[in-house]
Amino acid sequence: MFYSKLGILMVFFTLTFFDSTAETNLPLMPYPKEVKLGSGKFRLDKDFTLSVKNSDEKVFAYATRFLRRLDERTGLFFSQDFITAVNDSSDTQLEISFCKSEELKLGIDESYQLKITPGKIDLSAESNFGAMHGLETLLQLLMVDEDGYYFPAVEINDEPRFPWRGLLIDICRHFMPMDVLKRNIDGMAAVKMNVLHLHLSEDQGFRIESKVYPKLQELGSDGLYYTQTEMKEIIKYAGDRGIRIIPEFDVPGHTTSWFVGYPELASAPGPYQIERNWGVMDPTINPTKEETYEFLDNLFGEMTALFPDEYFHIGGDENNGKQWDANDSIQEFMKENNIKDNHDLQAYF
């Protein structure tokens, strides 16, 4: 009798657990901070309209893209066209509001609240970027049954767990065309990632146009690089989707492609060729020459003007030290400046 009652109790708790899980088992990624399911469904038809209550060009464009993506997924082809201005009407089915338009940077408030009832959808946020995230959540909630497309009734309060949600793309060892980068940016926006780290220089290629030192891309890229005009387009495309671009120029190692056009920067005499294999290579910038720092100051000055983000990555990873060990002038410099080993020399750099 005891075991029978225990079995019934276990079944009860199991069913309760799975019922509770099912209540919030919505197809969302990342899963929101708070989700509370309601009752009923918001049904979609071709007369679905939305309104933006605050003026922000990024949100206007994002809301327009939201409608077009919803068009593509449902085939309903909504009558509403481009969203280009504030609409104070209360007659629209989706109302979008936010407190302020933020500049894209680390630490902004990206929270949002989404409330769906059978007759109305309200999306509110602290910032324009929070409103964009809310639209992505709403799009993920799209469902279909025998009666057509709908959004489930739900209340969501969400904010990022991490302020830096990044993806690194190595376009040096494997160059990617503009449309591939944009497709990746769209995918990042869909799951609310907000930092794209572009690895722009490597032994295998220098992938961005320099007007100050043009031989970097002319001789160090096999012709596979982004012009500054193209990169500005990528930066804007990402920024319009709430994604910052962090450029990386890896020094002092991983710089073989630099030395094809500027061998005087290296710690050993050239000539050099673009590296065709993967690994930790010997070529390394000479950290003891003032000309090195003048070159880097000019190049980084050009690139920080191109990339608007407050963060700028200069690599600093592994260097096997072979060129430094074999260079007599570098060894003499280390003795004169009480630099005991290559680790300290890299710290000096």
C-alpha positions in Angstrom: 0.0 0.0 0.0 2.9 2.4 0.9 4.6 1.7 -2.4 1.3 2.2 -4.3 0.8 5.6 -2.7 4.4 6.6 -3.3 4.1 5.6 -7.0 0.9 7.8 -7.3 2.7 10.7 -5.6 5.7 10.4 -7.9 3.4 10.3 -11.0 1.7 13.4 -9.7 4.9 15.4 -9.2 6.2 14.2 -12.6 3.1 15.4 -14.4 3.1 18.7 -12.4 6.8 19.2 -13.4 6.2 18.5 -17.1 3.0 20.6 -17.2 5.0 23.5 -15.7 7.8 23.1 -18.2 5.3 23.0 -21.1 3.8 26.3 -20.0 7.0 28.2 -20.8 8.4 25.9 -23.5 8.3 28.6 -26.1 10.7 28.6 -29.2 12.9 31.5 -28.0 16.6 31.9 -28.1 18.0 33.3 -25.9 15.3 32.5 -23.4 13.9 35.6 -21.8 14.4 36.5 -18.1 10.7 36.3 -17.2 7.9 34.6 -19.2 4.3 34.4 -18.1 1.9 32.7 -20.5 -1.6 34.0 -20.8 -4.7 32.6 -22.4 -5.8 32.9 -26.0 -4.0 33.8 -29.3 -3.4 37.0 -31.2 -4.5 36.1 -34.8 -2.7 37.6 -37.8 -4.3 38.8 -41.0 -3.3 41.1 -43.8 -4.7 44.1 -42.0 -2.1 43.8 -39.2 -0.5 47.2 -38.5 2.1 48.6 -36.1 3.0 52.0 -34.8 6.2 53.5 -33.3 5.5 56.1 -30.6 9.0 57.6 -30.5 11.1 59.1 -33.2 14.2 57.0 -34.1 15.4 56.2 -37.6 16.9 52.9 -36.5 13.6 51.7 -35.0 11.6 52.9 -38.0 13.9 50.8 -40.3 13.9 47.9 -37.9 10.1 47.9 -37.7 9.8 48.0 -41.5 12.2 45.0 -41.8 10.1 43.2 -39.1 7.0 43.6 -41.2 8.7 42.4 -44.4 10.1 39.4 -42.6 6.7 38.6 -41.2 5.3 39.0 -44.7 7.8 36.4 -46.0 7.1 33.9 -43.2 3.3 34.1 -43.4 2.5 35.1 -47.0 -0.1 37.6 -45.7 1.5 40.6 -47.4 0.4 43.3 -45.0 -1.0 46.5 -46.4 1.2 48.7 -44.3 4.3 49.8 -46.1 7.4 51.7 -44.8 7.4 53.0 -41.2 9.0 56.5 -41.4 7.4 58.6 -38.7 5.9 58.6 -35.3 2.3 57.3 -35.2 0.2 58.3 -32.1 -2.8 56.4 -33.3 -4.2 53.8 -30.8 -5.8 51.8 -33.7 -2.7 49.7 -34.6 -2.4 46.2 -33.3 1.3 46.5 -32.3 2.4 49.5 -30.4 6.2 50.1 -29.9 7.5 52.7 -27.4 10.8 53.4 -25.7 12.2 56.0 -23.3 15.3 57.2 -25.2 17.4 56.8 -28.2 20.9 55.6 -27.2 24.2 55.7 -29.0 25.5 52.2 -29.6 28.1 51.4 -26.9 28.9 49.0 -24.1 26.5 49.2 -21.1 23.4 50.7 -22.6 20.0 49.5 -21.3 18.7 46.8 -23.7 15.7 45.6 -21.6 12.2 45.4 -23.0 8.7 44.3 -22.0 6.4 42.5 -24.4 2.7 41.9 -23.7 0.5 39.9 -26.1 -3.2 39.6 -25.6 -5.8 38.3 -28.1 -6.6 41.9 -29.2 -3.3 43.8 -28.8 0.5 43.7 -28.6 2.4 46.2 -26.6 6.2 46.4 -26.8 8.0 48.9 -24.5 11.7 49.4 -23.8 14.1 51.7 -22.1 16.1 52.3 -25.3 15.7 52.0 -29.0 17.9 48.9 -29.0 15.7 47.2 -26.4 12.8 47.8 -28.7 14.7 46.1 -31.5 15.3 43.1 -29.3 11.6 42.9 -28.4 10.8 42.7 -32.1 13.1 39.8 -32.6 11.4 38.0 -29.7 8.0 38.7 -31.2 9.1 37.3 -34.5 10.4 34.1 -32.8 6.9 33.7 -31.2 5.2 33.3 -34.6 3.2 30.1 -34.6 0.6 28.4 -36.9 -2.3 26.1 -36.5 -5.2 24.9 -38.6 -6.8 28.4 -38.4 -3.7 30.3 -39.5 -0.8 32.3 -38.0 -0.8 33.7 -34.5 1.2 34.9 -31.5 0.5 33.2 -28.2 -0.8 35.4 -25.4 2.2 36.0 -23.1 4.0 38.6 -20.9 7.7 38.8 -21.2 10.2 40.9 -19.2 13.7 40.6 -20.6 17.1 42.0 -20.3 20.6 40.7 -21.3 22.5 38.6 -18.8 25.7 39.8 -20.4 26.4 43.3 -21.7 29.0 41.9 -24.2 27.5 39.2 -26.4 30.1 38.7 -29.2 31.0 36.7 -32.2 34.6 36.6 -33.6 34.9 36.1 -37.4 38.4 35.3 -38.7 38.3 36.8 -42.2 42.1 36.5 -42.6 42.5 32.8 -42.9 39.1 32.5 -44.6 38.0 35.7 -46.4 34.2 36.3 -46.5 32.4 38.4 -49.1 30.2 41.3 -48.0 26.9 39.4 -48.3 28.2 36.6 -46.1 29.2 39.1 -43.4 25.8 40.7 -43.6 24.1 37.4 -43.3 26.1 36.7 -40.2 25.1 40.1 -38.8 21.4 39.3 -39.5 21.8 36.0 -37.6 23.5 37.8 -34.7 20.7 40.3 -34.4 18.1 37.5 -34.5 19.5 36.1 -31.2 20.4 39.5 -29.7 24.2 39.3 -30.0 25.7 42.8 -30.0 29.4 42.7 -30.8 31.1 41.5 -34.0 34.8 41.1 -33.5 36.6 41.2 -36.9 40.0 39.6 -37.1 41.5 41.8 -39.9 45.2 41.0 -40.0 47.1 37.8 -39.8 50.0 35.9 -41.3 47.6 34.8 -44.1 46.3 38.2 -45.1 45.7 41.9 -44.4 42.0 42.4 -45.1 41.2 46.1 -44.9 42.3 49.0 -47.1 44.9 51.4 -45.7 45.3 54.6 -47.6 48.3 55.5 -45.4 50.2 52.2 -46.1 48.5 50.8 -49.2 51.1 48.0 -49.7 49.5 46.3 -46.7 46.5 45.3 -48.8 48.0 45.6 -52.3 50.8 43.0 -51.5 49.4 41.3 -48.4 45.9 40.2 -49.3 45.8 38.4 -52.7 43.3 41.0 -53.6 40.9 39.8 -50.9 40.2 42.8 -48.7 37.5 45.3 -47.9 37.8 48.9 -49.1 37.1 51.5 -46.5 33.9 52.4 -48.2 32.8 48.7 -47.9 33.7 48.6 -44.3 31.8 51.8 -43.6 28.8 50.0 -45.1 29.3 47.0 -42.9 29.7 49.2 -39.8 26.4 51.0 -40.6 24.6 47.7 -41.4 25.6 46.2 -38.1 24.9 49.4 -36.2 21.4 49.6 -37.6 20.9 46.2 -36.0 22.3 47.0 -32.6 25.7 45.4 -33.3 29.1 47.1 -32.6 32.1 46.3 -34.8 35.4 45.7 -32.9 38.4 45.6 -35.3 41.5 43.5 -34.4 45.0 44.1 -35.8 47.2 41.4 -34.4 50.7 42.5 -33.3 53.6 41.9 -32.7 53.3 38.3 -34.0 51.0 37.0 -36.8 52.2 39.8 -39.0 53.8 38.0 -42.0 51.3 39.6 -44.5 52.5 43.1 -43.2 56.1 42.3 -44.1 55.4 41.5 -47.8 55.0 45.2 -48.4 56.9 46.6 -45.5 59.8 44.1 -44.7 61.6 46.9 -42.7 59.1 46.3 -39.8 60.2 42.7 -39.3 62.8 41.4 -36.9 64.6 39.5 -39.7 65.5 40.5 -43.2 63.1 39.6 -46.0 61.8 39.0 -48.6 58.5 37.7 -47.2 55.5 36.0 -48.8 51.9 35.6 -47.5 51.7 32.5 -45.3 49.7 29.7 -46.8 49.7 27.4 -43.8 48.2 27.5 -40.3 50.3 27.7 -37.2 52.5 30.0 -35.0 54.9 31.5 -37.5 58.4 33.0 -36.9 57.9 36.5 -38.4 57.5 39.2 -35.8 57.5 43.0 -35.6 60.8 44.5 -34.4 59.9 46.2 -31.1 63.2 48.0 -30.7 62.9 50.5 -33.6 61.2 53.9 -33.3 60.1 53.5 -36.9 57.9 50.6 -35.8 55.9 52.8 -33.4 55.6 55.6 -35.9 54.2 53.1 -38.4 51.7 51.7 -35.8 50.7 55.1 -34.6 49.9 56.2 -38.2 48.1 52.9 -39.1 46.1 52.7 -35.8 45.2 56.4 -36.1 43.8 55.8 -39.6 41.8 52.7 -38.4 40.4 54.2 -35.2 39.0 57.0 -37.4 37.4 54.3 -39.6 36.0 52.2 -36.8 33.9 54.4 -34.4 33.7 52.0 -31.4 35.5 52.9 -28.2 37.2 49.5 -28.2 40.1 48.6 -30.5 41.9 45.2 -30.4 45.6 44.9 -31.0 46.0 41.1 -30.5 49.1 40.6 -28.4 48.9 36.8 -28.5 51.7 34.2 -29.0 55.1 35.0 -30.4 57.6 32.2 -30.5 60.5 34.6 -30.1 62.8 33.0 -32.7 63.4 36.1 -34.8 64.1 38.1 -31.6 66.5 35.5 -30.3 68.4 35.5 -33.7 68.7 39.3 -34.0 71.9 40.7 -32.5 70.6 44.3 -32.4 67.5 43.2 -30.5 69.6 41.2 -28.0 71.8 44.2 -27.5 68.8 46.4 -26.9 67.5 44.0 -24.3 70.8 44.1 -22.4 71.0 47.9 -22.5 67.4 48.2 -21.2 67.6 45.4 -18.6 64.9 43.4 -20.5 65.6 39.8 -19.2 63.6 37.7 -21.7 61.1 37.8 -24.6 58.1 38.0 -22.3 59.5 41.2 -20.9 60.3 42.4 -24.4 56.7 41.8 -25.5 55.5 43.7 -22.4 57.8 46.6 -23.4 56.2 46.5 -26.8 
